[in-house]
Amino acid sequence: MTESDQVVRVMTNDHSFRVIVACMTGSAREVLARQGVRGLAAKALAELVTGTTLVRETMSPDLRVQGLIRGAGGKGTLVGDSFPDGSVRGLAQLRADPSAFSLGKGSHLQVMRSLINGGLQQGIVDVGEAGGIGEAITQVFAESEQIAAVAKIGARFEQGELVACGGFVVQLLPEAERATHAIMTQRLEDFPPIDAFLEQDTFGAQLLIDELVFGMPFTELGRSSLRFHCRCDESLVLSALSSLGRDDIQSMIDEGEGLDIHCDYCGKDYLIAVERLRALLEAS
Ligand SMILES: [Zn+2]
């Protein structure tokens, strides 16, 4: 039995490294189910949701991080969306042939973090050239965040079903001592592929932490749970609606039909009745 979805943050006692590990099989599985996505795109989406969560965990606690991948040749777009409270959701917009989705050269990862006051910062890297989503995120850290960090992410499927998903970030801190730095660099070079951990029955955040900081005294900084959750409650829908022009709303009322809004993230449908539309118009 795999552990429940969580992220664990630790720091080595000499303040050389911070290690963040996320195990999110359950929430990624829910993301894939809501999107009805399979194959390579499913693996990429599960890894993307994990990657955005890992990026968010390296940052200040009130940031939301979104990751967007445009597949090679423009054949589909994936979105991972990670919120400060540990909730995640994702989106797959694939063309007519979903199996054409590819992370080859020309596929781009864009990571956006929103600040509380609405500001946005972002970095873009070529996933194909980087060699994978974890590697692309490593590059985002280096280029956009000026953070020396290594990220590895993986998702394992059995008969088309996601059975394990997770990853880690090892971040070099400014106070790192040279000796410890050398040990960790070597360890990461020799580190087994993440798939070797995903295959184990005991796969989870703890297993990765134990391997990554093996033999190094460390302190746990915190752990928090992760879960699938979509934030499209009706008030969000209404606020999206209020961005429509008065004329648009008026014509919907005139036609006597409510407005159907579908959430692409979770699949929920909202019907905004004519009376609500009329009230909205009168209030604005
Ligand atoms: Zn939703």
Residues whose N, C-alpha, C, O or C-beta is under 5 A from the ligand:
A	BS01	ZN	C230 R231 C232 C263 Y265 C266 G267 K268
